[in-house]
Structure formats: structure tokens, C-alpha cells
């Protein structure tokens, strides 16, 4: 039998190369194959039922993890928070520390908030490079010193279940673990749910001198009053910043970025930023910004576009989503300024494209170097507007028209003629596009590799042709 001929080492090597559906099927062959499959797995994602009592669930997790000795990546998610969340979460973390600390490099622990002391005791994770956790207040970050290999840290802050707000282990800034001279190796930091009065951030900002990426999500502050002067110390090395739903602090952060970030190349702002704060950044920053992503920018106007077109000659990617205050004139001037550098443009759900006929044609004439174009969710955009732009965009390799309900067969039929270099296209929820247009697209696009479209719009002939040309067709 095949089961007797193949040695354990060969079977384990085979299992590591199988795609997920096939790899799960081999566990049904025999107990031996199930055991070898588990021992070969390097990544595991678990969703735990919170309804099971902690005295039963924690031993069960320990038993399960003992069967996966080669894990390097573990994701743990709890379906709901238990009553004694911190105690329960600490028990789960102890089980992980006992059974898979040696090779673990990535840990995503979303099974409830942890207490800082539990992390301080987890000194076995010496090889951990990426950690995602939820912490309860009060905050204390000196435990990061226990993870010498850590490069990526993501922390979401949850309120303590018992309402305790007393500090653990003394003053978070000057206690024995809060070494003011510490220098962490963190390169990526994500914080969610920080309040204006949270202590403990001051030490963290001072210690992150090598930070390359900073992400703030749903934050009302960056710590207490003392934290603001320390925050500046982590900025000089930053290359990428994301500010998501942080309207109360985004102005202050943008002012600091403009004055202290010479290496910044990527900025994302989602639902935040006043007119003045963003304009100051665009007019005063000393960095060569390459990627700018603005989502739901309620205060973004023409003067911001004018500043971009005038000063940002290194900008290669610009994404604008759900913007209602810019006009066609602003985008035209922006296009003129970006005509030699911009390679990726996204105008998602921007009603100015529907308000001003001919705008897309003008942008296409200016931005002839575009390689990626995303016009998704402009529901009323007609065929003639898109076709007129594609006529000038002969270098496109990626085109996204998802949710453009007004488009029909004419646009799709023009793609092979105008975009001979196209490799990927998304036409999901384009109601006017029919199966015959999809078939023509697959037959006549010489470099196409991926098409996203509904299954009922792919005929048997089109599917057969796609398979012969190794084109991936997905819904």
C-alpha cells in the first residue's frame, strides 16, 4: 500500500506543498497521515467557543497544540468575550507558552484582553517577530523588552472588566521595567483605542527609534500630556503612516509629520483630517511622498489637489475614495502636475466623475503612464466616459470597475483594443456586462492573467479558453 511505501519524512514534505483543500483531505486517510499532517504544519488558525468553561477549554487547547510541534505562526480568536476575560486570556496564553514557544515567530492573540503582567511572564517567546494582542487598562509597555526579536506589534486597548485602573508595577515611565534608555527593535507599530489620558505611551514613543510604519486606529489621543513631547522621537525613521478614524488627533499628527518625517513615502487617512491640517502637511512636508490614500476625506478640496499637483513630483500612487468636495477643475490641474510620475490612480465612489462629462477623457490624456486604474463603485458612470479614458491609457496592467452598474458590453469590448498589456480586470457587479462580452475579453486579451466576474457571466467556451491560456477566473 502507498501508506507503507512512503516514509514519514517524505509524507511530511508532500503535505507542506499541498494547497489547503487537498491538505485537509489527507487527514482522512489514516491516523498516521493525520499525525504527520499535524507535525508538518507551520501555521494554524483557531476560533475558540467562549461558551465552553475555561477549566475545560484551556486543557483542550494545550492538548491540541501539543500535536503541532512545528508551528511558527498561530492565530487564536475567541467567538465572544468570557466574563472573567483577563483571567481566561492569561490561561490561554500560558498554554501557548508551554507548548509552542520555541519556533513561534508570529502570534495573533485575539482571545480577549491580557494583563500586562501576563506578558511580562512570557519570556519563552524569544523568537517572536510579530505579535497582535488586546490589552486591558492600565497600559504598561515595558513588557516589550521581553521579546528581543519583535519587529511588528499590534495592540488594541479594551476596557478592564473589573474597572481597575491602578498601575501595575509602579510608575510606567521610571519603574524598574520602564527603562528610559531602552531602544526597541520595533519596525511596525499599530495602536487601536488609545485615549487622551492613557499613561504608559510616553516610554513606548521614546523607545521606538527604528519605527518604519505607524498605524493609529480609532484613537482619541496618543497618551497623556507627557506623551506628546515623546511622540516626536519616533517620527524621524517613519516611512509609512496610517490614520484610521482618528479625527480628534489627526491634525496634530499631520503637523508633526510635516516637520519631522523626511523619510515618509506613504500616507493613508481614513475618515479624518481637517482642511487646515492636511493643507499644512501638503504645503510644508519635507518628504518625497510616493503613495497617498484618502478614504472618506470630508475636508478634502481643490486646494489640496493644487498643492499635490504643484509639489509632489515623486507621487506614483493616488487613491481617493468617497470624496464629494473636489471639482473637475481640481482633478484636471492635478492631472497636469502628475503627468510624468503617476502610475496608479483610484477614484472610488467619487461623484465628480458623473457630474462632469469629459473629465475622465482629460485625465487619460494627461496621465498616459498609468499602470493601475480603479474606478470602482461609480454606479452611474456611462460607457463613453470610461472608453474615452482607456483610449489614452495603453500601459494599463490592472483595471478595476467593480460596482460600476452603468457600464455595459461596450466598455469591456474596448479593453482588448485599448489595453493590450492588461493582466488583471475586476468587473463584478457591472450589471450591463453580458457573457458574450466576457467571452470576447478572454479571447482577445493577449496578456490577461486574472478576471474577476460573476460565474453566470462565464460561458463554457470562455471557461475552456481561460483554462487553456492559464487565466484565473474568480467571482
Secondary structure, 3 states (H helix, E strand, C coil): CHHHHCCHHHHHHHHHHCCHHHHHHHHHCCHHHHHHHHHHCCEEEEEECCCCCHHHHHHHHHHHHCCCCCCCEEEEEECCCCCCHHHHHHHHHHHHHHHCCCCCCEEEEECCCECHHHHHCCCCCCCCCEEEEEEECCCCCHHHHHCCCCCEEEEEEECCCCCCCCCCCCCCCCCCCCCCCCCCCCCEEEEECCCCCCCCHHHHHHHCCCCCEEEEECCCCCCCHHHHHHHHHHCCCCCEEEEECCCCCHHHHHHHHHHHCCCCCEEEEECCCCHHHHHHHHHHCCCCCCEEEEECCCCCCHHHHHHHHHHCCCCCEEEEECCCCCCHHHHHHHHHHCCCCCCEEEEECCCHHHHCCCHHHHHHHHCCCCCEEECCCCCCCCHHHHHHHHCCCCCCCEEECCCCCCCEHHHHHHHHHHCCCCCEEECCCCCECCHHHHHHHHHHCCCCCEEECCHHHCCHHHHHHHHHCCCEEEC
